[in-house]
Amino acid sequence: MLWKVIGGLLVLWLVVSVAGVLIKGLFWLAVIGGLLFVATAALGWAKDKKEIKS
């Protein structure tokens, strides 16, 4: 369940980033999407590491 949510968020942030690059004047959207993508990936990685130790 958690991986579906994280995967969905990663796809959403990727789409937002690509839209920001393709639509002229929305570079800030690409930056925000990229930052959220990295943050979500880090969160997923941290949760995975925590589950392995348990």
N, C-alpha and C positions, 0 to 999 in steps of 0.2 A: 504494500500500500504506500509506504513512504517513498519508495523508488519511483512509483508512478507519478506522485506529486512532484518530486524533484525533477524527473525527466520532463514532465509537462512544463514546469517553470523554465527549464533550460531551453526548451524549444520556443517558448514564448519570448524569452529574452533574446534569443537568436533572431527571431522574426522582427522584433522591435529594432534591433541593431541594424539589420539589413535594410529595413524600411527607412531608418534614419540616414543611411548612406545613400540610398537611391533617390530619396526625395530631397531636392535641393533646399537648403536652408534649415534642415532638421538634423544637422550634425550632432547637436546636443543630445538628440534622441539616441543616436548610435553610441555616444559615450555612456549615457545612463544605462542603456541596454547591455553594453559590454561590462560595465561595473557590476550590474545585477547578475549577469551570467557567471562572472568569476566568483561572486559572493555565494551564489547558490551552489556552484560546483564545490567550493571549499566547505560549505555546510554539509553537503552530501558526503564528501570525503571524510569529514570529521565524524559524522554519525556512523559511517561504515567502520571506521577505526574503533570507535567506542563499542559497537556491537561485537566486533571480533574479540575484544578483550574480555567482554562479559561472559 
